[in-house]
Amino acid sequence: MTEAELYTVYKGVYVPKVLHPLECLKYYEEFTFRPDDILIVTYPKSGTTWMQEIVPLIQSEGDFAPIDTIPNWDRVPWLEEHRANILNLEERPSPRIFATHFHYNMMPESYFKVKPKVLYVLRNPKDVFTSSFHYYGMASFLVNPGTVDEFLEKFLDGKIMFGSWFDHVKGWINAKEQEHIFYIFYEDMIRDLKESVGKLASFLGKSLSQEVIAKIADRCVFKNMKQNKMSNYSMVTTEFFDQQKSEFLRKGTTGDWVNTMSATQSDRFDATYKEKMKDEKFKFVWD
């Protein structure tokens, strides 16, 4: 199916119609944040599911019950998705934890007034591209990726779900309310998850012992998280995900792009990255 059949253009970017019906997008537009809300912000395929595992465990101080009994899409719901307006989010006790793929300039009025805590996850865009390529091949609500060359052009032009990676990242790294935002790299989480959990806990105002931090990190190592049926999307029917084609939680590694992109494709990506990010002073771990 085509983009016109599967996607809505909302605030300049594609969003899948099945996941983001117009009434749910309107719900987000009118959503009222609280100052102690925790908002996980990502460009798709940058570590959202991982953070949906880690952050509730930090808040529960290592109690596994929330992640063992509640599917991640209800545990940490996306505010722009179809379930948000039926979960009675207004009745949830503070601090509430949410996720969003929205660009900075797409955020609702309440966000800018209230300034909740934001955890912004960044990932090497070549790995984001690779993870997205496999994801688009198994998700029925997304346009088939086609060849690597074809999908690469769409990715670099922002003609995919939630638009341009470059615009998303530039918007959030240049956000005005920097004191409310914690930037964390997927690559640093891979390198030392225990250290990353400790930093996240500190930002969120949770004083956790080293024992609890180690316990959370061990549970959230990718191979362990992948076994959690509340997080690995194994409960989702094949109507949406065909995990015979590709697992939703696939590898959880860094540098896998070398197994998908040719040297020519990598050079094409690098040239676009250099041009689009030339004015950014933010330090990326992969540069």
C-alpha angles and dihedrals in degrees: 000000000000133000090255090056098044106030141059119209104232121178089340100310136091117255123179110254093218094057099033113039114179095253090058093049088052090050089057092047089058097038118130115220126204122221092244096049114123114221121193107204123191143153104241116281094020100113105292096140090049092054091046085061099042103044097053089050090052090050092047090046092237100321105143095201097095094054095039096052108030124062110241093242089062096032091056105009125199106243093216096050131097097259098053097084094050099049097077090236090172089066096052115111119246135297093048120189121214139167132216140176092199121132115241092254090052095060117119124253093257092061093061093045098047102030101207121196113282128202107196116193121202126193134182102276092224089061090044088054092049095047089047092050091057092041093053089053094058104035115088093202094060130075112260107262096227116199123350089253092052094048092044091060091048091048095049091047093047092240093140139081110315093004130245121014088206094055092045094052096041091051095052099040088054095046114139098227095065093154089065095049129081114196116206131177124225087218092057090050089053091047097050116357094176091057091047092051090051092052092047091049091050092051090049092051096246117141102208126175119242087248092058092044090052090047092053093045092050092050091048099049103125097248090053096044089049089064093058107101088200089063109027096069092236087134091061113098124242087250085082107019128029100198090179085075095045134343116247089228096042115164111329093210139124126244096025089132089085088070092056109030125066121222089258092051091047091052090049089052093047093052092051092046092050092051098044096043099038095111097046118108094186111118113238118196093226096054 
